[in-house]
């Protein structure tokens, strides 16, 4: 029996600014769903280097700062009749200055091998109203992000805590 290929190393970025999470939709492929920046490590890169490179390539935002590594997820990815194991490294990043409310950015070098450029439509979602449902299990560590924000910045989750907001991931059940 042939040996399994090594897991593919990925990074996923939860970028926050002023209590909001950066998300995007594929302009030409809305069926891809709501996503956050993510990508593949290049040879010789650390996960930290990869998340900074990928976020700048996908968003056009420069100067993002890593605040925390949120965890590692083993994810089974199936497409076109083949299955791969991805090790996804999740990070919390922040925008140190101002950020536009919405914008379109073109990724010129897609890591999936598809012809570029790919248009992404970016916008911010308020975290105080609940956690968004992200495609491809990209929301795996959103609970960790919410807890981190609550403890490190005093971020108020009162609407979720009091049940006044939609909470599809059950965050309120984690609270004492």
Secondary structure, DSSP 4 states (H G I P E B T S, - for coil): -PPPPPPEEEEEEEEEETTEEEEEEETT-GGG-SB--EEEPPTT--HHHHHHHHHHHHH---S-EEEEEEEEEEEEEEETTEEEEEEEEEEEEE-SS---SEEEEEESS-TT---S-EEEEEEEEEGGG-----GGGTTTTHHHHHHHHHHHH----HHHHTT-S--TT-GGGG--
